[in-house]
């Protein structure tokens, strides 16, 4: 269920025209959002979220249930997302970053695992935007299947009881090529300021094949199928990515594939894989030292066994333009916010019932 797509903020708010245009180009249905969306109200200092609600807010209940479950939270480049969810569904944002990360560590007791961080600091992918990682993981999985190596198996339930609320996504093979010169900006970053006006190719499959060819690590020219979505009325339309349900699936798929891949490559998982180039070794040295310290700090986090190969990246969030990630950790010099303590008290009471 794409509950995230259908949320509607209940008060006045400001939007950026460029953001709206981006969403429209990627299939976002604003009519459906405002017609069927679930309303919510951002947190304020005088609001006790789980006790004194003026009206029911299902998304807050869902967020509380996630915290009660004490399960790992998987994100992609998730710092801003976590800040948004915190303010929208939990409590007012703390005044400083140090308090915020300390509170995050206390909220998500089984850790936060960010796929962009895993891709950058453990796998060391050439590009790390979501669609690239999904298609690269799909290609890696197919290569593993064809060569008889360990790989991820997927199965999907029918979900007949909630069929009307589910959008089904089809993946099918495509042998077509754009025939255009590859846009290096889009290939490396997943974004081009020219957008659809750009005369060069924004095909992610071609970007992956180009990077693989340059690295001389992969000889396969297999293509990853494009994404299309079939609505409950049977209509199938191009969606691209950047939809809540599809993004969530891709993020989970990526981290599951990485867990399988790192289990099969323990030296890479532990940061012990030797770099042949001295320049690469120097480039990654500070990252590896940082992640090794993080691994020791993460020893006691109750991470599911299947995700254990990714443990070095737990509670690390990518920072744009920085060579090392932001560590989500408590500090003896930082006190949690009063609003957070109130919320934890209410959640504990609900769990005890």
Secondary structure, DSSP 8 states (H G I E B T S, - for coil): --TTTTEEESS-----HHHHHHHHHTT--HHHHHHH-EEE----TT--TTT--SS--HHHHHHHHHHHHT--EEESS-HHHHHHHHHHHT----SSHHHHHHHHHHH-TT-EEEHHHHIIIII--S---HHHHHHHHHHHHHHHHHTT-----------GGGGGG--EEEE--------S-B-HHHHHHS--TTGGG-SSB--HHHHHHHHHHHHTS---------EEEE-TTS-EEE--S--HHHHHHHHHHHHHHHHHHHHH-HHHHHT----SSHHHHHHHHHHHHHHHHHHHHTTTS---GGGGGGGGGBTEE--TT-SS-EE----TT----HHHHHHHHHHHHHHH-
